[in-house]
Amino acid sequence: MHDYQGNRSCLYGPNPETDSEAEDNPEQVTRHIMKELIATERIYVDELLSVLLGYRAEMEDPSMSYLLPSALHSQKDVLFGNMPEIYQFHSRIFLQDLQGCLETPERVGACFLQRVSRQKQGHMD
């Protein structure tokens, strides 16, 4: 299905070939963690887009309306809520923020805190 599924072992389990090397070098461990975080965020963005294009867009297509149960007609906003805004935020802002932290991983925490602070103020940008 997705090319990341073949790499689940690096996301979820130990890799004996590289673990002993990584244990000796904390900078490599940190870089590996940052790459995993960025890859996970990229997957999340791709999946959001997939839902928006594969389901939400189909609900808006008049030629497909006969496939939709009548109870779901005009329920697009209920089903998908603010998913387009979430996608825009993660694809245009947050993913780039994380990518900018690859060489300076100590900034990751600030990335999260800055966005939470802005969201509490009512700004997603």
C-alpha positions in Angstrom: 0.0 0.0 0.0 2.5 2.6 1.2 6.2 2.5 0.9 6.5 3.3 4.6 4.9 0.0 5.5 8.1 -1.8 4.5 10.0 0.3 7.0 7.9 -0.4 10.0 10.7 -2.3 11.7 12.8 0.8 11.9 9.8 2.7 13.4 8.7 0.0 15.8 11.4 -2.4 16.5 15.1 -2.7 17.1 17.6 -3.0 14.3 20.5 -5.1 15.5 22.7 -3.9 12.7 22.6 -0.3 13.6 21.6 -0.3 17.3 25.1 -1.0 18.6 26.6 1.8 16.5 23.9 4.3 17.5 24.3 3.6 21.2 27.9 4.8 20.9 26.9 8.0 19.2 24.1 10.1 20.8 24.2 12.5 17.9 23.3 9.7 15.5 20.5 8.6 17.8 19.1 12.1 17.9 19.4 12.5 14.1 17.6 9.1 13.7 14.8 10.2 16.0 14.4 13.5 14.1 14.3 11.7 10.8 11.6 9.3 12.2 9.6 12.3 13.5 9.7 14.0 10.2 8.9 10.8 8.3 5.9 10.2 10.6 4.7 13.8 10.1 5.1 13.4 6.3 3.0 10.2 6.4 0.3 12.0 8.5 0.2 14.8 5.9 -0.1 12.3 3.0 -2.9 10.4 4.8 -4.8 13.6 5.4 -4.6 14.5 1.8 -5.7 11.0 0.8 -8.8 11.3 2.9 -9.6 14.8 1.5 -9.1 13.7 -2.1 -10.5 10.2 -1.7 -13.5 10.8 0.4 -14.3 14.4 0.9 -13.9 15.3 -2.8 -16.1 12.4 -3.8 -18.8 13.6 -1.5 -18.8 16.9 -3.4 -19.0 15.2 -6.8 -22.6 15.4 -8.0 -22.1 12.4 -10.2 -21.3 10.3 -7.2 -24.2 11.4 -5.0 -26.2 8.3 -5.7 -23.6 6.2 -3.9 -23.9 8.3 -0.8 -26.5 7.2 1.8 -29.2 9.9 2.1 -28.4 10.4 5.8 -25.0 11.6 4.8 -26.1 14.1 2.2 -25.1 17.6 3.3 -23.2 16.1 6.2 -19.7 16.8 4.8 -18.9 19.4 7.4 -19.9 17.1 10.2 -17.8 14.2 8.8 -14.7 16.1 7.9 -14.9 19.1 10.2 -11.8 21.3 9.9 -9.7 18.6 8.2 -8.8 20.9 5.3 -7.4 23.5 7.8 -5.6 20.7 9.7 -4.0 19.5 6.4 -3.0 23.1 5.4 -1.4 23.6 8.8 0.5 20.4 8.9 1.6 20.5 5.3 2.5 24.2 5.0 3.7 25.0 8.5 4.4 22.2 10.9 6.2 19.8 8.6 8.5 22.6 7.4 9.1 23.6 11.1 10.1 20.0 11.9 12.3 19.8 8.8 14.0 23.0 9.9 14.9 21.2 13.2 16.8 18.3 11.6 20.1 20.0 12.2 19.1 21.7 15.5 16.9 19.1 17.3 16.9 21.1 20.5 14.4 23.4 18.7 11.7 20.7 18.4 10.2 21.3 21.8 9.9 25.1 21.0 8.2 24.1 17.7 5.5 22.4 19.5 5.1 25.0 22.3 5.0 27.9 19.8 2.2 26.3 17.9 0.2 25.4 21.0 0.6 29.0 22.2 -0.6 30.4 18.9 -3.5 28.0 18.8 -4.6 29.0 22.2 -4.6 32.6 21.0 -6.8 31.5 18.1 -4.1 31.6 15.4 -3.2 28.5 13.4 -0.5 30.4 11.4 
